[in-house]
Amino acid sequence: MHPYSIDIQERKNVLLFLAIISIVLSWSFYRVLDSYHITLPWYVESPSVLFFYGLLFSVFDRWAWKIFRKIGIVKTPNLNGKWKGYLKSSFDEHSAGIKATLEIFQDWTRIKIILNTEQSSSYSESASFVIEIPEGKRLSYQYINEPKPDAVKTMSIHRGTAILLFDEKEYTLIGEYYSGRDRQNFGSLYFKGG
């Protein structure tokens, strides 16, 4: 998985909130030990602000952000899961829909996008979300595509970009892609989440 960028201030605000909670937890832990006259041995350090911050950030990054998303505090889209659909390519003049699956593995700060067809597999190298646009929420990512052994002979490893619009009501990702100079193909993408 790799980091992704997002166009809203959510990360700054959440990180500040986690820092404040970490300070409160560290101070509270210290006060509890002091009130019970407990002294830790020299080889055990009292949990510090950084310890609590690291713990809170790990929990939030992996799991808690999804809960906060459901209640509307976090705006980062949760695209985790397997998406089924198709793509149409300029390679065959958009004549046929090629079956494809899109697998997305996502934390609050990291993502991995894998697209599979019968001919090839591609995986993301970088990604970004644009949330504050009238059309909805947009996911853009750059990928590297590797043909499978039985792919057509003209297919080679190449890079490309995909831009997908996320429709939360229909739970679809619809957009387009284009590939680098080796392939110079472009096309459309349609995926439905399950």
TIDOFI-382188 format. One line per 5 residues: number of its first residue (from 1); their letters; for each residue x, y, z of N, C-alpha, C, O. Coordinates in steps of 0.001 Angstrom, whole numbers, plus 524288, in hexadecimal, padded with zeros to 5 digits. Layout:
! residues N
NUM) A) X:Y:Z:X:Y:Z:X:Y:Z:X:Y:Z ~ ...;
//
This chain:
! residues 194
1) MHPYS) 80341:7FB63:80000:80000:80000:80000:8036F:804DD:80000:807D9:804CE:801E8 ~ 80153:80908:7FDD8:80440:80DEE:7FD84:800C6:81266:7FF6D:7FBFF:811DA:7FF88 ~ 80318:816C5:800EB:7FFFC:81B44:802AF:7FCBB:81D87:7FE34:7FE07:81CD7:7F99F ~ 7F890:82030:7FF92:7F58D:82317:7FBB2:7F46D:8288B:7FDD7:7F460:82965:80292 ~ 7F38A:82C2A:7FA4F:7F265:83185:7FBF6:7EC82:83278:7FBAE:7E99F:82F9E:7F919;
6) IDIQE) 7EAD9:83688:7FE65:7E550:837FB:7FE73:7E503:83DE5:7FEDD:7E869:84054:8013D ~ 7E0FB:8403B:7FC94:7E0B4:845EF:7FC1B:7DDC2:848AE:80086:7DC53:84D3C:7FFF0 ~ 7DCD6:84612:804DC:7DA1C:84896:80937:7DDB7:848CA:80E00:7E1BC:84629:80E23 ~ 7DC42:84BE8:811E4:7DF76:84CB7:81691:7DEA6:84885:81AB5:7E093:8490C:81F15 ~ 7DBDF:8446C:81968:7DA7E:84063:81D31:7DF37:83E1C:8200C:7DF11:83D7D:824D0;
11) RKNVL) 7E34A:83CE4:81D47:7E7DA:83A6E:81FCB:7EA53:83E02:823D9:7EBA9:83C49:82822 ~ 7EAEC:842EC:82285:7ED35:8469E:82639:7E9E6:846EB:82B2C:7EBFD:846E0:82F81 ~ 7E4D1:84739:82A8A:7E142:847AD:82F00:7E14B:842C4:8325E:7E171:8431B:83729 ~ 7E129:83E36:82FE1:7E11C:83949:832D3:7E649:8388D:835B7:7E64C:836F3:83A40 ~ 7EAA0:839B0:8332F:7EFBC:83911:835BC:7F03E:83CB0:83A78:7F26C:83B24:83E77;
16) LFLAI) 7EE44:8416C:83A0C:7EE4C:84501:83E7D:7EAF0:842DA:842EE:7EC84:84308:84778 ~ 7E653:840D4:841A5:7E2E1:83E8B:84589:7E579:839E2:8483D:7E527:8395F:84D02 ~ 7E807:8367F:84538:7EAC3:831FA:84781:7EF2B:833BB:84B20:7F014:8314C:84F2B ~ 7F1E7:837EE:849B6:7F61C:839FA:84D08:7F3F3:83BEB:8523C:7F637:83AE7:8565A ~ 7EF9B:83EB1:8520A:7ED3C:840B0:856DD:7EB74:83C2E:85A58:7EC64:83C42:85F10;
21) ISIVL) 7E8ED:8384C:85815:7E72A:833B8:85B14:7EBDE:830DC:85D68:7EB97:82EFD:861D4 ~ 7F01D:83082:85A8A:7F4DA:82DE8:85C70:7F718:830AF:86134:7F8C4:82E28:864F0 ~ 7F720:835D9:86113:7F906:838E7:86592:7F593:837E2:86A54:7F789:83716:86EA6 ~ 7F076:837E9:86988:7ECC7:836FE:86DD7:7ED80:8317F:8700E:7ED94:830D7:874D1 ~ 7EE06:82D8C:86CB7:7EEB8:82828:86E8A:7F3D7:82775:87187:7F3FC:824DE:87594;
26) SWSFY) 7F800:829C5:86F82:7FD16:8294F:87214:7FCF3:82BE9:87778:7FED0:829B0:87B4E ~ 7FAC1:83096:877BB:7FA4C:83355:87CB4:7F6D0:83047:88080:7F810:82FD6:8851F ~ 7F26F:82E2C:87E8A:7EED2:82B25:881DE:7F177:82646:88404:7F0D0:824F8:88899 ~ 7F46C:8239B:880C1:7F731:81EEF:8827F:7FB0D:8204B:886CD:7FB70:81D8B:88ABA ~ 7FDE3:8248B:88607:8019E:82662:889F6:7FED7:827A5:88F14:800C2:8263B:89342;
31) RVLDS) 7FA53:82A4C:88ED3:7F75F:82BC7:89380:7F543:826F6:8965C:7F53B:826D7:89B2B ~ 7F384:82307:89378:7F187:81E3A:895EA:7F5E9:81B7E:898DB:7F52F:819DD:89D52 ~ 7FA75:81AF9:89663:7FEEB:8188E:8990D:80065:81B93:89DF5:80183:81947:8A208 ~ 80062:820BB:89D85:801D6:8240A:8A1F2:7FDE0:82399:8A665:7FF5E:8237B:8AAF7 ~ 7F8DC:8235A:8A517:7F4D0:82313:8A934:7F4F5:81DEB:8AC2B:7F37B:81DB9:8B0BD;
36) YHITL) 7F6B5:819C6:8A9A4:7F73F:814BA:8AC4B:7FCC8:813E2:8AE64:7FE05:80FA3:8B046 ~ 8000A:817CF:8AE16:80572:8179D:8AFF0:80872:8130E:8AD79:80B66:81044:8B00C ~ 80790:81273:8A874:80A41:80E50:8A58F:80EEF:810B7:8A2D1:80E79:8148B:89FF1 ~ 81360:80E66:8A3C3:81818:81013:8A124:819E0:80B9D:89DA2:81AB4:8073B:89F6C ~ 81A70:80CC7:898BD:81C2E:808C7:89516:82204:807D5:895BE:824EA:80B79:896F2;
41) PWYVE) 823CA:802FF:894FA:82968:801E7:8954C:82C6A:80515:8913A:82A2A:806ED:88D66 ~ 83163:805AF:89212:834A7:808E5:88EA7:834B0:80703:88906:83574:80A1F:88571 ~ 833DD:801F0:88834:8341A:7FFD5:882DB:82ED7:80018:88000:82E83:7FE91:87B74 ~ 82ABD:80201:88296:8259E:802A0:8801D:82460:80872:87FE5:8243B:80B21:883E2 ~ 8237F:80A4B:87B34:8223A:80FD4:87A9C:81C53:8107E:87A88:8198C:80D4E:8783E;
46) SPSVL) 81A72:81482:87CF6:814E2:815BA:87CD8:81361:81705:87735:8164F:819AF:8747C ~ 80ECF:81524:8756F:80D4C:81659:87008:80D5B:81C39:86EFF:80AFB:81F4B:871D6 ~ 8100F:81DA6:86AF9:810B7:82328:869AD:80C6F:824FB:865EF:80933:821E9:86423 ~ 80C84:829FC:864D8:808E8:82C45:8610C:809B8:829A9:85BBE:805F2:82877:85904 ~ 80EA1:828C8:85A4A:80FBF:82653:8553D:80DBB:820B8:854FF:80BF1:81EF7:850E4;
51) FFYGL) 80E02:81DE6:8595B:80BE8:81892:8598A:80608:818A1:85873:8041F:815B9:85520 ~ 8032F:81BF9:85B49:7FD89:81C43:85A82:7FC2E:81E35:85509:7F876:81C53:852A2 ~ 7FF32:821F7:85312:7FE2C:823FC:84DCD:7FEEC:81FAA:849BB:7FBAD:81EFF:8463F ~ 8032D:81CC4:84A33:8042D:81879:84690:7FFEE:81458:846C2:7FE41:81256:842B9 ~ 7FE33:81319:84B79:7FA10:80F3A:84C22:7F4E8:8112A:849CF:7F257:80E5B:846DF;
56) LFSVF) 7F36D:815EE:84B21:7EE92:81826:84918:7EEB2:818B2:84328:7EAD8:81790:84082 ~ 7F32B:81A72:84112:7F398:81B0F:83B69:7F316:815CE:838AB:7F062:8156A:834B6 ~ 7F5A5:811BF:83AB5:7F555:80C8E:8384C:7EFC1:80A80:83837:7EDF3:8086B:83446 ~ 7ED0C:80B1A:83C99:7E79E:80944:83CEE:7E41F:80C69:8393C:7E0D8:80A36:8367C ~ 7E4DB:8118B:83936:7E1AF:814D8:835C9:7E2CB:813B1:8300E:7DF2B:8132D:82CF1;
61) DRWAW) 7E7BD:8134B:82EA8:7E94A:8127D:8293A:7E735:80D59:82705:7E5AB:80D1E:82278 ~ 7E726:80944:82A2E:7E586:80429:82833:7DFA9:8032F:8289E:7DD51:80112:824FD ~ 7DD3C:804B1:82D01:7D7CE:8031F:82DE4:7D41E:80799:82F39:7CFEF:80807:82CE4 ~ 7D58F:80AE2:832DB:7D1DB:80EAB:8350A:7CFDC:8129A:83108:7CB6F:8146E:8317C ~ 7D303:813EF:82D25:7D143:817C2:82948:7CC5D:815F3:82675:7C92D:8192B:824D8;
66) KIFRK) 7CBBC:810DA:825D9:7C714:80EC5:82335:7C230:80FBF:8267C:7BE05:810E4:82461 ~ 7C2B7:80F4C:82B98:7BE53:81058:82F21:7BD00:81627:82EFC:7B86E:81798:82E94 ~ 7C109:81986:82F51:7C02E:81F22:82F28:7BE01:820DA:829D6:7BB42:824C8:8297D ~ 7BF38:81DF1:825C6:7BD06:81F0D:82096:7B723:81E12:82093:7B424:82122:81E65 ~ 7B586:819CE:82302:7AFF3:81877:8231A:7ACB1:81C81:82608:7A826:81D68:824BD;
71) IGIVK) 7AF0B:81EEB:829F9:7AC19:822D9:82CE5:7ACFB:82863:82AC9:7AAF6:82C2A:82CF8 ~ 7AFFF:828DE:82689:7B07A:82DD3:823D4:7B4D9:83167:8257F:7B52E:835CD:82394 ~ 7B83B:82FAC:82903:7BC89:83303:82AC3:7C108:832E6:826DB:7C384:836E7:825E5 ~ 7C214:82E5B:8249D:7C63C:82DB5:820BC:7C3C5:82DB4:81B4C:7BFDB:82B0F:81A63 ~ 7C612:830AC:817B6:7C406:8310E:8125E:7C6F5:82DAE:80E74:7C525:82CF9:80A0E;
76) TPNLN) 7CB71:82B97:80FF7:7CE7A:82853:80C67:7CB33:823A0:80AB2:7C95D:820AE:80E05 ~ 7CA6C:822DD:80598:7C74C:81E6D:803CE:7C9DA:8193C:80547:7CEA0:818B3:80511 ~ 7C6AB:81577:806C0:7C88D:81033:807E7:7C751:80CC4:80333:7C2D6:80B38:80267 ~ 7CB47:80B9A:80022:7CA97:8088F:7FB50:7CC85:802F4:7FBE0:7CD01:8002E:7F7FA ~ 7CD9E:80146:8009B:7CF82:7FBF5:80183:7CBE6:7F7F1:7FF07:7C71E:7F872:7FF32;
81) GKWKG) 7CE46:7F3F7:7FCBB:7CB28:7EFA5:7FAC5:7CC41:7EE48:7F520:7CFD6:7F054:7F2A8 ~ 7C90B:7EAC2:7F332:7C98A:7E8DC:7EDD9:7C52D:7EB47:7EA93:7C095:7EAEF:7EBF2 ~ 7C6A6:7EDA9:7E657:7C30A:7F034:7E2C1:7C313:7ED25:7DDA2:7C73D:7EBDF:7DB99 ~ 7BE7D:7EBFA:7DB8F:7BE27:7E90B:7D6A6:7BC0D:7EC9C:7D263:7B8B3:7EFEE:7D353 ~ 7BE19:7EBD8:7CDB4:7BC4F:7EF19:7C96A:7BF0E:7EDD0:7C461:7C04A:7E94C:7C346;
86) YLKSS) 7BFFD:7F1DA:7C159:7C261:7F117:7BC33:7C543:7F60D:7BA9B:7C49E:7FA38:7BCEA ~ 7C86D:7F56E:7B69B:7CAEF:7F9E9:7B42B:7CA47:7F979:7AE50:7C9B3:7F530:7AC36 ~ 7CA5D:7FDDF:7ABB7:7CA47:7FE0E:7A602:7CF31:800E9:7A459:7D0AB:804DE:7A6A7 ~ 7D1B9:7FED7:7A04A:7D6DB:800D2:79EC6:7D6FB:802AC:79920:7D434:800A1:795C5 ~ 7DA38:8068A:79828:7DB16:80851:792C8:7DE10:80439:78FA7:7DE30:80480:78ADA;
91) FDEHS) 7E07B:80067:7924D:7E35E:7FC43:78FA9:7DFDF:7F961:78BCE:7E18D:7F81A:7877C ~ 7DAE9:7F854:78D63:7D739:7F5BD:789D7:7D2BD:7F974:78866:7CE5F:7F7C4:7874D ~ 7D3EC:7FE80:78870:7D044:802A4:7870C:7CB48:80289:78A61:7C6FC:8037D:78871 ~ 7CBF4:8015F:78F5D:7C7BF:8016F:79340:7C343:7FDC6:791D2:7BECB:7FEB1:79357 ~ 7C472:7F9A2:78EE8:7C04E:7F631:78CEF:7BE36:7F269:79100:7B9A4:7F0F0:790C9;
96) AGIKA) 7C16C:7F0D8:794A3:7BFA3:7ECED:79870:7C0FC:7EEA1:79DF8:7C4FA:7F11F:79EF5 ~ 7BD86:7ED32:7A182:7BEA9:7EE0F:7A70A:7C20F:7E997:7A8FA:7C08A:7E50A:7A8A7 ~ 7C69A:7EAE0:7AAF8:7CA3B:7E6E9:7ACF2:7C93F:7E656:7B2C7:7C9C0:7EA22:7B5B0 ~ 7C7D7:7E1A1:7B48B:7C6D9:7E0BA:7BA18:7CB9B:7E22D:7BD4C:7D00C:7E10A:7BBD8 ~ 7CA97:7E4B9:7C1B5:7CEE6:7E664:7C519:7CD0F:7E666:7CAC7:7C870:7E715:7CBEB;
101) TLEIF) 7D0C2:7E5A0:7CE3E:7CFBC:7E640:7D3D2:7D39B:7EA3D:7D5F2:7D820:7EA79:7D450 ~ 7D1C0:7ED4B:7D98C:7D4ED:7F141:7DC12:7D4E9:7EFF8:7E1DF:7D0C6:7EFD9:7E452 ~ 7D984:7EF03:7E416:7D9ED:7EE0A:7E9AF:7DC8D:7F2BC:7EC2A:7E0B2:7F479:7EA75 ~ 7DA0C:7F4C2:7F03E:7DC2C:7F94F:7F2E8:7DD14:7F7ED:7F89F:7D98A:7F632:7FB62 ~ 7E1E4:7F8BC:7FA4C:7E372:7F809:7FFC0:7E4B3:7FD7D:801BB:7E822:8001E:7FFA0;
106) QDWTR) 7E1E9:7FF36:805CA:7E274:804A4:80771:7E263:80538:80D55:7DF2C:802E1:81008 ~ 7E5FA:8085D:80F44:7E5E6:80A6C:81491:7E497:81039:8140F:7E389:81224:80FC7 ~ 7E4AB:812F4:81869:7E380:81888:8183A:7E7B8:81B9A:8155C:7E698:81FB5:8131F ~ 7EC99:819AC:81563:7F0E9:81C88:812EA:7F39B:8198F:80E81:7F6FD:81BBD:80BDF ~ 7F22B:814A2:80DA6:7F4D9:81180:809A6:7F0D6:80E85:80664:7EC79:80D7A:8081F;
111) IKIIL) 7F272:80D2F:801A2:7EEE4:80A7E:7FE10:7F1FD:80710:7FA49:7F68F:8081D:7F93B ~ 7EF8B:8030B:7F84B:7F1BD:7FFD0:7F41D:7ED3C:7FE56:7F090:7E946:7FC52:7F267 ~ 7EDC5:7FF4C:7EB87:7E9AB:7FE42:7E7BD:7EBC9:7FA55:7E3C3:7EFCE:7FB45:7E14C ~ 7E911:7F5F9:7E32D:7EAC1:7F1E1:7DF8E:7E651:7F0D7:7DBB7:7E1F1:7EFA7:7DD51 ~ 7E76C:7F148:7D6B6:7E39B:7F030:7D29F:7E54B:7EB4A:7CFB4:7E9C4:7EAE5:7CDF9;
116) NTEQS) 7E1BA:7E790:7CF28:7E2E4:7E2AA:7CC6E:7DF28:7E1CB:7C7EC:7DA6F:7E289:7C86F ~ 7E158:7E030:7C373:7DE49:7DE51:7BEFC:7E0A5:7D915:7BD5B:7E473:7D74C:7BFB1 ~ 7DE68:7D6A6:7B964:7E09F:7D1B6:7B778:7E60C:7D280:7B523:7E943:7CEEC:7B53A ~ 7E717:7D729:7B30B:7EBFA:7D831:7B056:7F055:7DA61:7B3C7:7F4F1:7D978:7B2C0 ~ 7EEDC:7DD48:7B7E3:7F2EF:7DFFA:7BAE5:7F11B:7E14E:7C068:7EC84:7E0CF:7C1C1;
121) SSYSE) 7F4E7:7E303:7C387:7F3ED:7E500:7C8CE:7F6B4:7EA38:7C95E:7FB05:7EAF2:7C761 ~ 7F439:7EDC7:7CC0D:7F6D5:7F2BD:7CD29:7F63C:7F3F5:7D2EA:7F289:7F239:7D573 ~ 7F9EB:7F6F7:7D4F3:7F9B6:7F882:7DA6B:7FB75:7FE2D:7DAE9:7FEC9:8000E:7D7FF ~ 7F91E:800CD:7DEA9:7FA1B:80664:7DF52:7FF7A:80761:7E1AA:80186:80440:7E4B0 ~ 801AF:80BD1:7E02C:806A0:80DA7:7E265:805E7:812B3:7E577:808EC:813D1:7E909;
126) SASFV) 801ED:815C0:7E419:8008C:81A74:7E6F9:7FAC7:81B8D:7E60A:7F888:819C3:7E22F ~ 7F866:81E80:7E996:7F2CF:81F8C:7E91E:7F165:82494:7EBEA:7F44F:82682:7EF37 ~ 7ECCE:826B0:7EA81:7EACC:82B51:7ED2C:7E4DC:82B62:7ECDE:7E280:82966:7E92D ~ 7E285:82DBD:7F0E3:7DCE5:82EA4:7F101:7DBF1:83474:7F073:7DEA1:837A2:7F2DB ~ 7D820:835D2:7ED4A:7D62D:83B27:7ED09:7D08B:83AD5:7EED8:7CD3B:8388B:7EC36;
131) IEIPE) 7CF7D:83D21:7F355:7CA63:83CA5:7F5DD:7C6DC:84141:7F494:7C22F:84098:7F3AA ~ 7C916:845DB:7F485:7C5EB:84A96:7F409:7C558:84C60:7EE67:7C761:85072:7ECDA ~ 7C283:8493B:7EB5D:7C121:84AAC:7E600:7BB47:849A5:7E554:7B91F:84637:7E7EB ~ 7B8BA:84C8D:7E1EA:7B310:84BF3:7E148:7B159:8467D:7DF78:7AD21:844AD:7E0E4 ~ 7B496:843EB:7DC5E:7B317:83ED8:7DA27:7B2C6:83A80:7DE35:7B008:836A5:7DD5B;
136) GKRLS) 7B57F:83B06:7E290:7B5AA:836F1:7E687:7BB28:8365B:7E8B6:7BDE1:83A35:7E9A7 ~ 7BCB4:83193:7E97C:7C1F9:8307D:7EB7E:7C50B:82DAC:7E73B:7C328:829EF:7E4DE ~ 7C9CC:82F88:7E64D:7CCE6:82D61:7E20A:7D1E6:82AD8:7E41C:7D4B7:82D17:7E74B ~ 7D2E4:82627:7E239:7D7BB:82351:7E360:7DB01:8233C:7DE70:7D935:8217B:7DA57 ~ 7DFC6:8251E:7DED1:7E37B:824E1:7DA77:7E821:821B8:7DC41:7E9F1:8224C:7E0AC;
141) YQYIN) 7EA14:81E5A:7D8D1:7EEC5:81B73:7DA45:7F217:81A32:7D584:7F029:819A9:7D125 ~ 7F725:819C0:7D686:7FAD7:81833:7D28A:7FC1C:81273:7D380:7FCB8:810C0:7D7F4 ~ 7FC7E:80F84:7CF42:7FD46:809E6:7CFCC:8018B:807EE:7CC26:8032E:80A95:7C87C ~ 80340:80339:7CD4C:806A2:8005B:7C9BB:803B3:7FB57:7C858:801A0:7F8A9:7CBC1 ~ 80392:7FA25:7C357:800A3:7F5A9:7C15F:8046B:7F17F:7BF64:8080D:7F2A0:7BC73;
146) EPKPD) 8037C:7ECA9:7C113:806C2:7E846:7BF5A:80360:7E449:7BC94:7FF9E:7E251:7BED9 ~ 804A9:7E30B:7B7A3:80196:7DF20:7B4D0:8026C:7D9AA:7B70F:80697:7D86D:7B91E ~ 7FE5F:7D66F:7B69C:7FEC7:7D0FA:7B842:80166:7CDE1:7B3E3:8019F:7CFBB:7AF75 ~ 80362:7C935:7B50B:80643:7C62E:7B117:8033E:7C530:7AC05:8059A:7C4F2:7A7D6 ~ 7FE12:7C49B:7AC56:7FB0C:7C373:7A7A1:7F8A3:7C84D:7A51D:7F507:7C7DD:7A1F7;
151) AVKTM) 7FA9C:7CCE5:7A67D:7F89D:7D1C9:7A448:7FA38:7D249:79E91:7FDCF:7CFA7:79CC0 ~ 7F77D:7D5B8:79BC5:7F8DD:7D6A0:79643:7FE80:7D88A:795ED:8006E:7DB2D:79974 ~ 80118:7D72D:791A5:806B3:7D84A:7911D:807F6:7DE14:79121:80C48:7DF9B:79297 ~ 80448:7E14C:78F8A:8055B:7E6EF:78F57:80531:7E982:794BA:806BB:7EE07:7954E ~ 80355:7E6A5:798A8:802EB:7E8F4:79DE4:8082B:7E8A8:7A0AC:80AB4:7E492:7A0B3;
156) SIHRG) 809C1:7ECF2:7A2FB:80EA4:7ED21:7A5F3:80DA9:7EFF2:7AB1B:80995:7F262:7ABDE ~ 8116A:7EF94:7AE95:810F2:7F26E:7B385:8109B:7F840:7B247:81393:7FA47:7AF16 ~ 80CF4:7FAE2:7B4D8:80C60:80076:7B3E7:80A1B:8032D:7B8AF:8080F:800AE:7BC40 ~ 80A85:8084D:7B8A8:80859:80B85:7BCD6:80388:80E52:7BAC2:802D3:80EF2:7B60B ~ 80041:80FFA:7BE68:7FB98:812CF:7BCD1:7F921:815A6:7C165:7FB15:81585:7C5CA;
161) TAILL) 7F4CA:81835:7C040:7F1DD:81B1E:7C423:7EC1B:819C9:7C3A2:7EA12:81949:7BF4F ~ 7E980:81938:7C810:7E3DE:8185C:7C82A:7E15A:81C91:7CB87:7E377:81E21:7CF8E ~ 7DCD0:81E5E:7C9CE:7D9D8:8224F:7CCA4:7D451:82031:7CD3B:7D1A1:81F40:7C95B ~ 7D2A0:81F71:7D21F:7CD8C:81D0D:7D335:7CA3D:82097:7D6A4:7CC24:822C4:7DA7C ~ 7C554:82125:7D540:7C1A2:82426:7D857:7BE84:8205E:7DBB3:7BC3B:81C9F:7D9BC;
166) FDEKE) 7BE74:82163:7E0CD:7BBCA:81E00:7E487:7B647:81FFC:7E582:7B588:82453:7E76F ~ 7B26E:81CC5:7E42C:7ACF5:81DF6:7E539:7AB53:81AE1:7EA08:7AAB1:8161F:7E9C8 ~ 7AAA3:81D99:7EE6F:7A96B:81AF7:7F35B:7A401:81880:7F35B:7A340:8146D:7F5CC ~ 7A03F:81AD7:7F0B7:79AF1:818BA:7F09C:79AB3:813A8:7ED7F:79871:80FCB:7EF44 ~ 79D02:813B1:7E8E7:79D00:80F0C:7E587:7A163:80B43:7E6F5:7A163:806C2:7E546;
171) YTLIG) 7A50C:80D15:7EA04:7A9C3:80A3C:7EB8A:7ACB7:80845:7E6B3:7ADCE:803A0:7E617 ~ 7ADF3:80C0C:7E34D:7B0CA:80ADE:7DE7D:7B5A3:80E48:7DE13:7B5F6:81279:7E067 ~ 7B955:80C66:7DB16:7BDF0:80F58:7D977:7BDD7:80F6A:7D37F:7BE3B:80B54:7D0FE ~ 7BD53:81411:7D142:7BCF8:81492:7CB9E:7C0EA:818A6:7C9DB:7C15E:81CD2:7CC34 ~ 7C3C0:81768:7C5B7:7C78E:81B39:7C3E1:7CA5A:81989:7BF03:7C834:816D1:7BBAD;
176) EYYSG) 7CF30:81B32:7BEA9:7D248:81A29:7B9FF:7D7F0:81939:7BB6C:7D9AA:81A55:7BFC5 ~ 7DABF:8172C:7B7AE:7E058:81642:7B871:7E32A:81785:7B365:7E0DA:817A6:7AF2F ~ 7E81A:8186B:7B3EC:7EB7F:818BE:7AF52:7F0C2:8167E:7B0D1:7F265:816BE:7B555 ~ 7F35D:8144A:7ACF1:7F85F:811BA:7ADFE:7FCD6:814DE:7ABB3:7FC0F:81874:7A898 ~ 80188:8136C:7AD4F:80642:81638:7ABCB:807B9:81592:7A614:804CA:8134E:7A304;
181) RDRQN) 80C39:8178D:7A4B3:80DD1:817DD:79F36:80E99:8129C:79C92:80E32:81241:797CB ~ 80FB7:80E7C:79F96:81060:80959:79D23:80B43:80751:79AE1:80B40:804EA:796B7 ~ 806E0:80842:79D99:801D7:80636:79BE6:7FE7A:80A54:7993E:7FBF8:8093E:7954A ~ 7FE6B:80EF4:79B5A:7FB4A:8134F:79954:7F595:811CB:79888:7F334:8131C:79491 ~ 7F371:80F08:79C52:7EDED:80DA7:79C3D:7EB07:810EC:7A03A:7ED57:81310:7A3DC;
186) FGSLY) 7E60B:81141:79F80:7E2A4:813DB:7A343:7DD72:81107:7A341:7DC3C:80E11:79FAA ~ 7DA68:811FB:7A74C:7D563:80F59:7A773:7D22C:810E8:7AC2C:7D38F:81475:7AF1B ~ 7CDD7:80E25:7ACD3:7CA4C:80F3C:7B124:7CA3F:80AB8:7B504:7CB85:80647:7B3AE ~ 7C8C5:80BED:7B9CA:7C89F:8081F:7BDFC:7C362:80871:7C0C8:7C14C:80CB2:7C198 ~ 7C14A:803F8:7C23D:7BC6F:803CD:7C546:7BCE9:7FF7E:7C94A:7BE05:7FB05:7C7EB;
191) FKGG) 7BC13:800C7:7CE49:7BC46:7FCE2:7D274:7B7D7:7FDBE:7D64B:7B668:80229:7D786 ~ 7B5BD:7F977:7D81F:7B194:7F98D:7DC19:7B395:7F6B7:7E0D7:7B58A:7F257:7E06F ~ 7B31E:7F931:7E565:7B4D2:7F6D0:7EA44:7B0EC:7F2CB:7EC37:7AC4D:7F2F1:7EAE3 ~ 7B2E5:7EF2B:7EF6C:7AF73:7EB0B:7F13D:7AF0E:7EA91:7F703:7AC3D:7E732:7F8F7;
//
